[in-house]
Amino acid sequence: MAALLAVSFLGALDHTIVSTSLATVAGELGALQYMSWVVVGYTLASTVLLPVLGGLGDRVGPRMVFLIALVGFVAASFGCGLAQDMTQLVVARVVQGMSAAGLQLMSQTIVAEVTTPRQRPQYLSLIGAAFPVAILIGPLLGGLITDHWGWPWVFWINVPVGLAALLLAVIAVPHIEPAGRKRFDVVGALLLTAVLVAVVLAVAWFSSASSTAWIAVGAGAAALGGLVAVERGQQNPIIPVQLFRNRTFSAGVGLSAVMGAGLISATAYLPTYFQMAFGVSATISGLVPIATVLGMLVGNLVTGWLASRTGRYRVFPIVGTMMGALGLGAMSLLPEGVPLWLPALIMAVVGLGTGAFMSLAIAIVQSAAPRSELGTATATAGLSGQVGSTIGSAVVGGVVGFGVASLLPAGLDSRTLTPAVVHAAGPALQAEIASIYHNVFSPVFLALAGVYLLGFIAALLLPDGRLSDEPTAAVDHSDDLALQAKD
């Protein structure tokens, strides 16, 4: 667990630590126009490789994939710091993202291999805690390192920690013999990767109003058609279609998507909302996302412990999704001019509810899958969350951008409207812009509450019972007894 926690934290931290150093990196490398690709390249690689790495883990064993990914992550981190131009940095970030996907995915798979279904929620909640902790400390740590050591150390800090984790992993992580030697679906993996690359690029380009987004949509549609044709009748498909016949598996994957599309897309735009609608500084606006993430951290750890202690699991996603829906519904109804502590408290409740099923959804999915497909099942749940957050963030950003632009008074351009410009304006204009942002975000919060209601329906589909104390065995996909042991 020490080795798994260390590398999971490193992978999660690299999503957030780079954000505060981007402007410095782009300025020193002289490529400000390509700055976003430092983030997009990492996100793209860590998303599209999930199903491929999950399938490889099932066929060669999770330990081998984990160790190779850790070596790749350390080497890519070192390469990022040595980059002399933006092209070199983006390439190194892509390798880093691929490796980070393997670290997170194989950490969760190894936990599933060496624990019983009842033990998993507690251990997975510890690994899952790396994400909210990284959100909390990543931007601050990145800023401090950039200011005092220079931006290369944002990446080089991974090297000594990664090497120590590698030594510990070689000693401590057991060799796990694969449950089966099934043939790897190479063609299906390539086509699925093409589909996911097209989806992520289309979302990124649509959000920046680039016409090339339609090219990505067309390429993705063609790849999807090829994937459907190739996977039809495939004995070992890259997409575990047969697992979706199990309602427990389907419900768990749906809950992962809700977390990505519901909470992650909401928190991405909360600082903008509070700076514009409440007239607060960037520092103060960051307090609400922090409250949300703290709620997520507490909910994740507490429900993981309770689920393992009691064996009960169904109540947590039911209560958690309802808390999220009610919280975001309350955000949509807040009147203008309320004190900032009220939305901060409401979003903390949303985070608490999301944390209640964040890691538990992974445990549920794993417990509904046979041991021979643990990696594939875990990757499917992780992929649904990643795609949900990518698409959700793009949709929310597009709606907010279009809504604000259409309501702004004449003479103001939404593309150049910054919080500093608004705060320097007269009281009447500040009040008008605050009202515009309040009116635009209210239906957005309501729509995200609807996403949580879909998660509530998925949670109701989960069978009642207790998590089993028996090790993972082959699962009969015709029923949902894998998660249940007699009371």
ZAMARGU-4260 file (C-alpha; in steps of 0.2 Angstrom, whole numbers, plus 5000, padded with zeros to 4 digits):
<rodrens>
0) 5000/5000/5000 | 5014/5012/5003 | 5021/5009/4986 | 5004/5011/4978 | 4999/5026/4988
5) 5016/5035/4983 | 5014/5032/4964 | 4995/5036/4964 | 4999/5052/4972 | 5012/5056/4960
10) 5001/5053/4945 | 4986/5063/4953 | 4998/5077/4957 | 5004/5079/4940 | 4986/5084/4934
15) 4987/5099/4945 | 5005/5104/4950 | 5009/5111/4932 | 4994/5123/4931 | 5003/5137/4941
20) 5019/5135/4931 | 5011/5135/4913 | 5014/5154/4910 | 5032/5153/4915 | 5035/5138/4905
25) 5027/5144/4890 | 5036/5161/4891 | 5053/5154/4894 | 5051/5141/4879 | 5044/5155/4868
30) 5028/5146/4863 | 5013/5154/4872 | 5001/5148/4859 | 5004/5130/4862 | 5003/5132/4881
35) 4987/5122/4883 | 4994/5107/4875 | 5005/5104/4890 | 4989/5100/4899 | 4979/5093/4884
40) 4993/5081/4879 | 4994/5073/4897 | 4975/5072/4898 | 4973/5064/4881 | 4986/5051/4884
45) 4980/5046/4902 | 4962/5044/4895 | 4965/5035/4879 | 4977/5022/4886 | 4966/5016/4900
50) 4957/5002/4890 | 4973/4996/4882 | 4982/4995/4899 | 4968/4987/4907 | 4968/4973/4894
55) 4987/4971/4895 | 4986/4970/4914 | 4974/4955/4913 | 4985/4946/4900 | 5003/4949/4907
60) 4999/4953/4925 | 4996/4970/4934 | 5013/4970/4942 | 5023/4970/4926 | 5012/4984/4919
65) 5014/4994/4935 | 5033/4993/4936 | 5035/4998/4917 | 5023/5012/4919 | 5033/5018/4935
70) 5049/5018/4925 | 5041/5027/4911 | 5034/5040/4923 | 5051/5044/4931 | 5060/5044/4914
75) 5046/5056/4906 | 5047/5067/4922 | 5066/5069/4920 | 5063/5073/4901 | 5050/5086/4904
80) 5063/5096/4915 | 5076/5094/4901 | 5064/5101/4887 | 5072/5114/4877 | 5056/5119/4867
85) 5037/5116/4868 | 5037/5101/4856 | 5049/5091/4867 | 5039/5096/4883 | 5023/5091/4875
90) 5030/5074/4869 | 5037/5071/4886 | 5020/5075/4894 | 5011/5063/4883 | 5023/5049/4889
95) 5020/5055/4907 | 5001/5054/4905 | 5002/5037/4897 | 5013/5031/4912 | 5001/5040/4925
100) 4986/5030/4918 | 4995/5014/4920 | 5000/5019/4938 | 4983/5023/4944 | 4974/5009/4935
105) 4986/4995/4940 | 4986/5002/4958 | 4967/4999/4959 | 4969/4982/4950 | 4982/4976/4962
110) 4972/4980/4976 | 4957/4970/4969 | 4969/4955/4966 | 4976/4954/4984 | 4960/4959/4994
115) 4942/4952/4996 | 4927/4963/4989 | 4924/4968/5007 | 4941/4974/5010 | 4942/4984/4994
120) 4932/5000/4998 | 4944/5004/5012 | 4960/5002/5002 | 4953/5010/4987 | 4947/5025/4996
125) 4965/5028/5002 | 4971/5027/4984 | 4956/5038/4979 | 4961/5051/4992 | 4976/5055/4981
130) 4965/5065/4969 | 4957/5077/4981 | 4973/5080/4990 | 4982/5083/4974 | 4969/5096/4969
135) 4971/5105/4986 | 4990/5106/4986 | 4995/5104/4968 | 4993/5123/4962 | 5001/5130/4978
140) 5016/5117/4977 | 5018/5121/4959 | 5019/5139/4962 | 5031/5138/4976 | 5043/5127/4966
145) 5042/5138/4951 | 5046/5154/4961 | 5060/5147/4971 | 5068/5132/4961 | 5063/5135/4943
150) 5049/5126/4933 | 5060/5111/4928 | 5059/5106/4946 | 5040/5104/4945 | 5044/5089/4935
155) 5060/5083/4943 | 5053/5082/4960 | 5045/5066/4954 | 5061/5058/4951 | 5068/5054/4968
160) 5050/5050/4975 | 5047/5039/4960 | 5064/5030/4961 | 5060/5026/4980 | 5043/5020/4976
165) 5050/5009/4962 | 5062/5001/4974 | 5048/4998/4987 | 5037/4991/4973 | 5049/4979/4967
170) 5051/4972/4984 | 5033/4973/4990 | 5021/4972/4976 | 5018/4953/4973 | 5019/4944/4957
175) 5001/4940/4952 | 4999/4926/4939 | 4986/4931/4925 | 4970/4922/4927 | 4970/4918/4908
180) 4981/4919/4893 | 4968/4927/4881 | 4973/4934/4865 | 4974/4953/4865 | 4963/4962/4853
185) 4975/4973/4844 | 4964/4980/4830 | 4950/4984/4843 | 4963/4993/4854 | 4969/5004/4840
190) 4951/5008/4834 | 4945/5012/4852 | 4961/5023/4854 | 4957/5032/4838 | 4939/5035/4844
195) 4944/5042/4861 | 4958/5053/4853 | 4945/5060/4842 | 4933/5063/4856 | 4945/5072/4867
200) 4952/5083/4853 | 4935/5087/4847 | 4930/5093/4864 | 4946/5103/4866 | 4944/5111/4849
205) 4926/5115/4851 | 4929/5123/4868 | 4942/5135/4859 | 4930/5138/4844 | 4941/5129/4832
210) 4934/5123/4815 | 4945/5108/4815 | 4934/5100/4828 | 4922/5094/4815 | 4937/5085/4807
215) 4940/5076/4823 | 4921/5072/4824 | 4921/5064/4807 | 4937/5054/4811 | 4929/5048/4827
220) 4913/5043/4818 | 4923/5033/4805 | 4934/5024/4819 | 4918/5020/4829 | 4910/5012/4814
225) 4926/5002/4811 | 4926/4997/4830 | 4908/4991/4829 | 4911/4981/4814 | 4927/4973/4821
230) 4921/4969/4838 | 4905/4961/4832 | 4908/4942/4836 | 4925/4945/4844 | 4928/4932/4858
235) 4940/4944/4868 | 4934/4962/4863 | 4943/4977/4870 | 4927/4983/4876 | 4919/4971/4889
240) 4902/4971/4882 | 4897/4955/4891 | 4900/4963/4908 | 4887/4977/4904 | 4874/4963/4905
245) 4877/4963/4924 | 4867/4978/4931 | 4879/4980/4945 | 4893/4983/4933 | 4883/4995/4923
250) 4877/5004/4938 | 4895/5006/4944 | 4901/5012/4928 | 4887/5025/4927 | 4891/5031/4945
255) 4909/5034/4939 | 4903/5044/4924 | 4892/5055/4936 | 4907/5059/4947 | 4916/5066/4931
260) 4902/5074/4922 | 4894/5081/4938 | 4907/5087/4950 | 4923/5089/4940 | 4914/5100/4927
265) 4906/5110/4940 | 4922/5114/4951 | 4932/5119/4935 | 4921/5134/4933 | 4917/5139/4951
270) 4931/5151/4953 | 4925/5161/4938 | 4907/5161/4944 | 4912/5168/4961 | 4924/5181/4954
275) 4911/5188/4942 | 4894/5185/4952 | 4901/5189/4969 | 4915/5201/4965 | 4928/5192/4975
280) 4946/5190/4972 | 4954/5175/4964 | 4961/5170/4981 | 4944/5171/4989 | 4935/5162/4975
285) 4947/5147/4977 | 4939/5144/4994 | 4923/5136/4987 | 4932/5123/4977 | 4943/5119/4992
290) 4927/5117/5003 | 4921/5105/4989 | 4936/5095/4988 | 4938/5093/5007 | 4920/5087/5007
295) 4925/5074/4994 | 4940/5069/5004 | 4930/5066/5020 | 4916/5057/5011 | 4928/5046/5002
300) 4938/5040/5017 | 4923/5038/5029 | 4912/5028/5017 | 4927/5017/5012 | 4929/5013/5030
305) 4911/5010/5034 | 4908/4999/5018 | 4923/4988/5023 | 4917/4987/5041 | 4899/4983/5038
310) 4900/4975/5021 | 4885/4986/5016 | 4888/4997/5000 | 4871/5001/4992 | 4866/5015/5004
315) 4881/5026/5001 | 4879/5029/4982 | 4860/5031/4985 | 4863/5045/4999 | 4878/5052/4990
320) 4870/5055/4973 | 4854/5062/4982 | 4865/5074/4992 | 4874/5080/4976 | 4857/5083/4967
325) 4850/5092/4981 | 4865/5103/4983 | 4867/5108/4965 | 4848/5111/4964 | 4850/5123/4979
330) 4865/5131/4970 | 4853/5135/4955 | 4840/5143/4967 | 4852/5154/4977 | 4847/5172/4976
335) 4859/5186/4971 | 4869/5194/4985 | 4869/5179/4998 | 4885/5178/5008 | 4899/5168/5001
340) 4899/5155/5016 | 4882/5148/5010 | 4887/5142/4993 | 4903/5136/5000 | 4894/5126/5013
345) 4882/5119/4999 | 4896/5114/4988 | 4905/5105/5003 | 4889/5095/5004 | 4890/5091/4986
350) 4908/5085/4988 | 4904/5075/5003 | 4890/5066/4993 | 4902/5063/4978 | 4915/5056/4989
355) 4902/5044/4996 | 4903/5034/4980 | 4919/5040/4971 | 4930/5025/4976 | 4916/5014/4980
360) 4910/5014/4962 | 4927/5006/4957 | 4925/4993/4971 | 4907/4989/4965 | 4913/4987/4947
365) 4928/4976/4952 | 4917/4964/4962 | 4905/4962/4948 | 4919/4956/4936 | 4928/4939/4935
370) 4946/4939/4940 | 4952/4937/4922 | 4944/4954/4918 | 4948/4964/4933 | 4960/4976/4924
375) 4948/4979/4909 | 4933/4982/4921 | 4943/4994/4932 | 4949/5003/4916 | 4931/5004/4910
380) 4925/5013/4926 | 4940/5025/4925 | 4937/5029/4907 | 4919/5033/4910 | 4924/5046/4923
385) 4937/5053/4912 | 4926/5055/4897 | 4912/5062/4908 | 4923/5075/4915 | 4930/5080/4898
390) 4914/5081/4889 | 4905/5089/4904 | 4918/5102/4906 | 4917/5107/4888 | 4898/5108/4888
395) 4898/5119/4904 | 4911/5130/4897 | 4902/5132/4880 | 4886/5136/4888 | 4893/5148/4900
400) 4903/5157/4886 | 4889/5158/4874 | 4876/5163/4888 | 4888/5177/4894 | 4892/5183/4877
405) 4874/5185/4872 | 4869/5194/4888 | 4883/5207/4889 | 4879/5225/4886 | 4885/5233/4870
410) 4903/5238/4871 | 4909/5223/4881 | 4918/5208/4873 | 4917/5192/4883 | 4934/5186/4876
415) 4942/5201/4885 | 4931/5202/4900 | 4942/5198/4915 | 4938/5199/4934 | 4950/5214/4935
420) 4941/5223/4922 | 4924/5220/4931 | 4931/5225/4948 | 4938/5241/4941 | 4921/5246/4933
425) 4907/5256/4941 | 4895/5249/4954 | 4881/5248/4941 | 4891/5238/4928 | 4897/5227/4942
430) 4879/5223/4947 | 4874/5220/4929 | 4888/5208/4926 | 4885/5199/4942 | 4867/5197/4938
435) 4872/5190/4920 | 4883/5177/4928 | 4871/5172/4941 | 4857/5170/4928 | 4869/5160/4916
440) 4875/5148/4930 | 4858/5144/4938 | 4852/5133/4924 | 4869/5125/4923 | 4869/5120/4941
445) 4851/5113/4938 | 4857/5103/4924 | 4871/5096/4934 | 4859/5092/4947 | 4850/5081/4934
450) 4866/5072/4931 | 4866/5067/4949 | 4848/5061/4948 | 4853/5049/4934 | 4867/5043/4946
455) 4853/5041/4959 | 4843/5030/4947 | 4859/5020/4944 | 4862/5018/4963 | 4844/5011/4965
460) 4848/4997/4952 | 4862/4990/4964 | 4857/4974/4972 | 4855/4974/4991 | 4866/4963/5002
465) 4884/4963/5009 | 4901/4963/5001 | 4908/4946/5000 | 4923/4940/5011 | 4928/4927/4998
470) 4942/4931/4986 | 4937/4936/4968 | 4931/4921/4958 | 4924/4919/4941 | 4907/4928/4939
475) 4891/4922/4931 | 4886/4937/4921 | 4867/4931/4921 | 4865/4938/4939 | 4871/4950/4951
480) 4876/4938/4965 | 4895/4942/4964 | 4893/4956/4977 | 4882/4947/4988 | 4885/4935/5003
485) 4871/4929/5013 | 4867/4940/5028
</rodrens>
